[in-house]
């Protein structure tokens, strides 16, 4: 309630003290969603952000306890944003942006107001500097899928926001983007659970470098991302870094009233950005020091949809492959999906843009996973065998509306 009152007070202050060389613009969205799942899912935010179906888990009577359907409705994606522009500073166009919603930072804070975006942007003729909370750099916001559910294509498409320093240099249609980012809501996994401490103790921000081409109808680029953490920094000063490099190729092509968007990633532990991957820990019995081995996924997605007119059909396709499936790395593993061999998603949609900011949505989300089973002869080892895999499917139906103002 205090946070909501603060937002209202800021709105009144902006209206009262706005001058000719300052601009205060409010915008927002209300988007109730109702959905039904055919089985239990690995998810966040009260299942609104679904990643993939849970594996088979049989009780003493042989019943799969995860084969239980569910139905729910939430409106937590309702949001409000304030854009502030003022006089030029240091020769740059200056913009401040604050956006809030009610999804919370985790399941325990659902329905509570939280900061979604909050940044300062300085834009010169050929360069731009952004400082604050914005999309994780592997989330290329120019090519976001056209899906409606909160997962936005995750875990095939990364999804998350980080505090960061982002520099963009432009030469003609070419862009060079360099980002140093820091964790807040999206945290790494490790021996202390979910925590930002592993990245902070490394003294190295997560780093991203991109080369992009921004044409009138065609946009494409490549990115490399470095995440270096120290999960056991408090035990000894000799602990090594847990370093991972991920790569991405992405593109968008707009033609007539349609758009094709796609991204392919080699993902070495960008679990934090709602994706797949992780790492295993091995401990030296003589020195007590730890070494790390990543679980690397190759993921790809494509989204094709109409972007104009009242009726806007579309289709999202996603595929993921565990490149290290079946490898035996150790007993201590952190991440998401390390016991998955492969997974895919087929997600058709139909939207009706009624006009004046109101759009209605209907989507079907079919997500299938091949889970591995632990080697029965060595049940303590994290070794999964593809010839003992189990195929699990979840079908989700989504009805939603969005009123954008």
TANORWO-V444919 format. One record per pair of residues at least 24 apart in sequence whose C-alpha atoms are under 10 Angstrom apart, sorted by the first residue. I is the first residue (numbers start at 1). J is the second residue. Records with the same first field share a line. If there is no record, write none. Layout:
I->J / J
//
This chain:
1->112 / 113
2->113
3->100 / 112 / 113 / 114
4->100 / 112 / 113 / 114
7->80 / 81 / 82 / 100
10->82
11->82
14->82 / 84
18->84 / 86
19->86
20->86 / 87
21->85 / 86 / 87 / 88
22->84 / 85 / 86 / 87
23->83 / 84 / 85 / 86 / 87 / 95
24->82 / 83 / 84 / 85 / 86 / 96
25->81 / 82 / 83 / 84 / 85 / 97
26->80 / 81 / 82 / 83 / 84 / 98 / 99 / 405
27->79 / 80 / 81 / 82 / 83 / 99 / 404 / 405
28->78 / 79 / 80 / 81 / 82 / 99 / 100 / 101 / 403 / 404 / 405
29->77 / 78 / 79 / 80 / 81 / 101 / 357 / 358 / 402 / 403 / 404 / 405
30->75 / 76 / 77 / 78 / 79 / 80 / 101 / 358 / 401 / 402 / 403 / 404 / 405
31->74 / 75 / 76 / 77 / 78 / 79 / 148 / 358 / 359 / 360 / 400 / 401 / 402 / 403 / 404
32->73 / 74 / 75 / 76 / 77 / 78 / 399 / 400 / 401 / 402 / 403
33->72 / 73 / 74 / 75 / 76 / 77 / 148 / 149 / 150 / 361 / 362 / 398 / 399 / 400 / 401 / 402
34->71 / 72 / 73 / 74 / 75 / 149 / 397 / 398 / 399 / 400 / 401
35->70 / 71 / 72 / 73 / 74 / 149 / 362 / 363 / 364 / 396 / 397 / 398 / 399 / 400
36->69 / 70 / 71 / 72 / 73 / 364 / 395 / 396 / 397 / 398 / 399
37->67 / 68 / 69 / 70 / 71 / 72 / 365 / 366 / 394 / 395 / 396 / 397 / 398
38->66 / 67 / 68 / 69 / 70 / 71 / 366 / 393 / 394 / 395 / 396 / 397
39->65 / 66 / 67 / 68 / 69 / 70 / 392 / 393 / 394 / 395 / 396
40->65 / 66 / 67 / 68 / 69 / 70 / 393 / 394
41->66 / 67 / 68 / 69 / 70 / 393 / 394
42->336 / 337
43->107 / 151 / 274
44->103 / 105 / 106 / 107 / 110 / 150 / 151 / 274
45->74 / 76 / 103 / 104 / 105 / 106 / 107 / 108 / 109 / 110 / 111 / 150 / 151
46->72 / 73 / 74 / 103 / 106 / 107 / 108 / 110
47->71 / 72 / 73 / 74 / 107 / 150 / 151
48->72 / 73 / 74 / 75 / 76 / 77 / 103 / 149 / 150 / 151
49->149 / 150 / 151 / 152 / 153 / 154 / 155 / 274
50->149 / 150 / 151 / 152 / 153 / 154 / 155 / 365 / 367 / 394 / 396
51->151 / 152 / 153 / 154 / 155 / 156 / 274 / 275 / 276 / 336 / 337 / 367
52->154 / 155 / 337 / 343 / 344 / 345 / 366 / 367 / 368 / 369 / 392 / 393 / 394
53->366 / 367 / 368 / 369 / 392 / 393 / 394 / 395
54->369 / 371 / 392 / 393 / 394
55->339 / 340 / 369 / 370 / 371 / 372 / 373 / 390 / 391 / 392 / 393
56->371 / 390 / 391 / 392
67->392 / 393 / 394
69->394 / 395 / 396
70->396
71->396 / 397
73->398 / 399 / 400
74->103 / 110 / 111 / 400
75->101 / 102 / 103 / 111 / 400 / 401
76->101 / 102 / 103 / 104 / 110 / 111 / 112 / 113 / 150
77->101 / 102 / 103 / 104 / 111 / 149 / 150 / 402
78->102 / 103 / 111 / 113 / 402 / 403 / 404
79->103 / 113 / 114 / 115 / 116 / 404
80->116 / 404 / 405
81->116 / 117 / 118
82->118
83->118
84->120
85->121
88->122 / 123 / 124
89->122 / 123
90->122 / 123 / 124
91->122 / 123 / 124 / 125
92->121 / 122 / 123 / 124 / 125 / 127 / 128 / 129
93->121 / 122 / 123 / 124 / 125 / 128
94->120 / 121 / 122 / 123 / 124 / 129 / 130
95->119 / 120 / 121 / 122 / 123 / 130
96->120 / 121 / 122 / 130 / 131 / 132
97->121 / 132 / 133 / 134
98->132 / 133
99->133
103->150
104->185
105->184 / 185 / 186
106->185 / 186
114->185
115->161 / 185
116->160 / 161 / 162 / 185
117->161 / 162 / 163
118->161 / 162 / 163
119->163 / 164 / 165
120->165
121->166 / 167
122->167
123->167 / 168
124->169 / 170
125->169 / 170
126->168 / 169 / 170 / 171 / 172 / 175
127->167 / 168 / 169 / 170 / 171 / 175 / 176 / 177
128->166 / 167 / 168 / 169 / 170 / 177
129->165 / 166 / 167 / 168 / 169 / 177 / 178 / 179
130->164 / 165 / 166 / 167 / 168 / 179
131->163 / 164 / 165 / 166 / 167 / 179 / 180 / 181
132->161 / 162 / 163 / 164 / 165 / 166 / 181 / 182
133->161 / 162 / 163 / 164 / 165 / 181 / 182 / 183 / 184
134->160 / 161 / 162 / 163 / 164 / 165 / 166 / 181
135->159 / 160 / 161 / 162 / 163 / 164 / 181 / 273
136->160 / 161 / 162 / 163 / 164 / 179 / 180 / 181 / 182 / 183 / 186 / 206 / 208 / 272 / 273
137->161 / 162 / 164 / 166 / 177 / 178 / 179 / 180 / 181 / 206 / 207 / 208 / 209 / 210 / 223 / 224 / 225 / 273
138->208 / 209 / 210 / 222 / 223 / 224 / 225 / 246 / 247 / 248 / 249 / 250 / 263 / 265 / 270 / 273
139->248 / 263 / 273
140->221 / 223 / 248 / 250 / 251 / 263
142->214 / 219 / 220 / 250 / 251 / 252 / 261
143->219 / 220 / 250 / 251 / 252 / 253 / 259 / 260 / 261 / 262 / 263 / 303
144->252 / 261 / 262 / 263 / 303
145->259 / 260 / 261 / 262 / 263 / 301 / 302 / 303 / 304 / 305 / 314 / 315 / 316
146->259 / 260 / 261 / 303 / 304 / 305 / 306 / 307 / 312 / 313 / 314 / 315 / 316 / 349 / 351
147->303 / 305 / 314 / 315 / 316 / 347 / 348 / 349 / 350 / 351 / 361 / 362 / 363 / 365
148->349 / 351 / 361 / 362 / 363 / 398 / 399 / 400 / 401 / 402
149->361 / 363 / 365 / 398 / 399 / 400
151->274
152->316
153->274 / 275 / 301 / 302 / 303 / 316 / 317 / 318 / 345 / 347
154->273 / 274 / 275 / 276 / 301 / 318
155->271 / 273 / 274 / 275 / 276 / 277 / 299 / 301 / 318 / 319 / 320 / 336 / 337 / 343 / 345
156->263 / 264 / 265 / 267 / 274 / 275 / 276 / 297 / 298 / 299 / 300 / 301 / 302 / 317 / 318 / 319 / 320 / 343 / 344 / 345
157->262 / 263 / 264 / 265 / 273 / 274 / 275 / 276 / 299 / 300 / 301 / 302 / 318 / 319
158->263 / 265 / 267 / 270 / 271 / 272 / 273 / 274 / 275 / 276
159->186 / 270 / 271 / 272 / 273 / 274 / 275
160->185 / 186 / 272 / 273 / 274 / 275
161->185 / 186 / 272 / 273
162->186 / 187 / 206 / 272 / 273
164->205 / 206 / 207
165->207
166->207 / 208 / 209
167->209
168->210 / 211
169->211
170->212 / 213 / 214
171->213
172->213 / 214 / 215
173->212 / 213 / 214 / 215 / 216 / 219
174->211 / 212 / 213 / 214 / 215 / 220 / 221
175->210 / 211 / 212 / 213 / 214 / 221
176->209 / 210 / 211 / 212 / 213 / 221
177->208 / 209 / 210 / 211 / 212 / 223
178->207 / 208 / 209 / 210 / 211 / 223
179->205 / 206 / 207 / 208 / 209 / 210 / 225
180->204 / 205 / 206 / 207 / 208 / 209 / 225 / 226
181->205 / 206 / 207 / 208 / 227
182->206 / 207
183->272 / 273
185->272 / 273
186->271 / 272 / 273 / 274
187->271 / 272 / 273
188->227 / 229 / 231 / 269 / 270 / 271 / 272 / 273 / 278 / 334 / 335
189->231 / 269 / 271 / 272 / 278 / 279 / 333 / 334 / 335 / 336
190->229 / 230 / 231 / 232 / 278 / 279 / 280 / 281 / 332 / 333 / 334 / 335
191->231 / 232 / 281 / 332 / 333 / 334
192->231 / 232
193->231 / 334
194->272 / 334
195->231
196->229 / 231
197->229 / 230 / 231 / 232 / 233 / 234
198->228 / 229 / 230 / 231 / 232 / 233 / 234 / 241 / 242
199->227 / 228 / 229 / 230 / 231 / 241 / 242
200->228 / 229 / 230 / 231 / 233
201->228 / 229 / 230 / 231 / 232 / 233 / 234 / 241
202->227 / 228 / 229 / 230 / 231 / 233 / 240 / 241 / 242 / 243
203->228 / 229 / 230
204->228 / 229 / 230
205->229
206->244
207->245
208->245 / 246 / 247
209->247
210->247 / 248 / 249
211->249
212->249 / 250 / 251
213->251
214->251 / 252
215->252 / 253
216->253 / 254
217->252 / 253 / 254 / 255 / 256 / 259
218->251 / 252 / 253 / 254 / 255 / 259 / 260 / 261
219->250 / 251 / 252 / 253 / 254 / 261
220->249 / 250 / 251 / 252 / 253 / 261 / 262 / 263
221->248 / 249 / 250 / 251 / 252 / 263
222->247 / 248 / 249 / 250 / 251 / 263 / 264 / 265
223->247 / 248 / 249 / 250 / 265
224->248 / 249 / 265 / 266
225->267 / 268 / 270
226->268 / 269 / 270
227->268 / 269 / 270
230->290
231->281 / 290 / 292
232->289 / 290
235->288 / 289
236->288 / 289
238->289 / 290
239->288 / 289 / 290 / 291
240->289 / 290 / 291 / 292
241->290 / 291 / 292
242->279 / 281 / 290 / 291 / 292 / 293 / 294
243->268 / 269 / 279 / 292 / 293 / 294
244->268 / 269 / 270 / 278 / 279 / 292 / 293 / 294 / 295 / 296
245->269 / 270 / 294 / 296
246->270 / 296 / 297 / 298
247->298
248->298 / 299 / 300
249->300
250->300 / 301 / 302
251->302
252->302 / 303 / 304
253->304
254->304 / 305 / 306 / 307
255->306 / 307
256->306 / 307 / 308
257->305 / 306 / 307 / 308 / 309 / 312
258->304 / 305 / 306 / 307 / 308 / 312 / 313 / 314
259->303 / 304 / 305 / 306 / 307 / 308 / 314
260->302 / 303 / 304 / 305 / 306 / 314 / 315
261->301 / 302 / 303 / 304 / 305 / 316
262->300 / 301 / 302 / 303 / 304 / 316 / 317 / 318
263->299 / 300 / 301 / 302 / 303 / 318
264->298 / 299 / 300 / 301 / 302 / 318 / 319 / 320
265->297 / 298 / 299 / 300 / 301 / 320
266->296 / 297 / 298 / 299 / 300 / 320 / 321 / 323
267->294 / 295 / 296 / 297 / 298 / 299 / 320 / 322 / 323
268->293 / 294 / 295 / 296 / 297 / 298 / 323
269->294 / 295 / 296 / 297 / 334 / 335 / 336
270->296 / 297 / 335 / 336
271->334 / 335 / 336 / 337
272->335 / 336
274->336
275->299 / 335 / 336 / 337
276->320 / 321 / 322 / 335 / 336 / 337 / 338 / 340
277->322 / 323 / 324 / 334 / 335 / 336 / 337 / 338 / 339 / 340
278->333 / 334 / 335 / 336 / 337 / 338
279->329 / 330 / 332 / 333 / 334 / 335 / 336 / 338
280->328 / 329 / 330 / 331 / 332 / 333 / 334 / 335 / 338 / 382
281->329 / 330 / 331 / 332 / 333 / 334
282->329 / 330 / 331 / 332 / 333
283->330 / 331 / 332
292->329 / 330 / 332 / 333
293->324 / 329 / 330 / 333
294->323 / 324 / 329 / 333 / 334 / 335 / 338
295->322 / 323 / 324 / 325 / 327 / 329 / 333 / 334 / 335 / 336 / 337 / 338 / 339
296->321 / 322 / 323 / 324 / 325 / 338
297->321 / 322 / 323 / 324 / 325 / 337 / 338 / 340 / 341 / 342
298->322 / 323 / 342
299->342 / 343 / 344
300->344
301->344 / 345
303->347 / 348
304->348
305->348 / 349 / 350
306->350 / 351
308->353
309->352 / 353 / 354 / 355
310->351 / 352 / 353 / 354 / 355 / 359
311->350 / 351 / 352 / 353 / 354 / 359 / 360
312->349 / 350 / 351 / 352 / 353 / 359 / 361
313->348 / 349 / 350 / 351 / 352 / 361 / 362 / 363
314->347 / 348 / 349 / 350 / 351 / 363
315->346 / 347 / 348 / 349 / 350 / 363 / 364
316->345 / 346 / 347 / 348 / 349 / 365
317->344 / 345 / 346 / 347 / 348 / 365 / 366 / 367
318->343 / 344 / 345 / 346 / 347 / 367
319->343 / 344 / 345 / 346 / 367 / 368 / 369
320->344 / 345 / 369
321->370
325->371 / 372 / 383 / 384 / 385 / 386
326->372 / 373 / 374 / 375 / 382 / 383 / 384 / 385 / 386
327->382 / 383 / 384 / 385
328->381 / 382 / 383 / 384
329->381 / 382 / 383
330->380 / 381 / 382 / 383
331->380 / 381 / 382 / 383
332->381 / 382
333->382
337->369 / 371
338->371 / 372 / 382 / 384
339->370 / 371 / 372 / 373 / 374 / 382 / 383 / 384 / 385 / 389
340->369 / 370 / 371 / 372 / 373 / 384 / 386 / 389 / 390
341->369 / 370 / 371 / 372 / 384 / 385 / 386 / 389 / 390
342->368 / 369 / 370 / 371 / 372 / 386 / 391
343->367 / 368 / 369 / 370 / 371 / 391 / 392 / 393
344->368 / 369 / 370 / 393
345->369 / 393 / 394 / 395
346->395
347->395 / 396 / 397
349->398
351->399 / 400 / 401
352->401
353->401 / 402
355->403
356->403 / 404 / 405
357->402 / 403 / 404 / 405
358->401 / 402 / 403 / 404 / 405
359->400 / 401 / 402 / 403 / 404
360->399 / 400 / 401 / 402 / 403
361->398 / 399 / 400 / 401 / 402
362->397 / 398 / 399 / 400 / 401
363->396 / 397 / 398 / 399 / 400
364->395 / 396 / 397 / 398 / 399
365->394 / 395 / 396 / 397 / 398
366->393 / 394 / 395 / 396 / 397
367->392 / 393 / 394 / 395 / 396
368->392 / 393 / 394 / 395
369->393 / 394
//
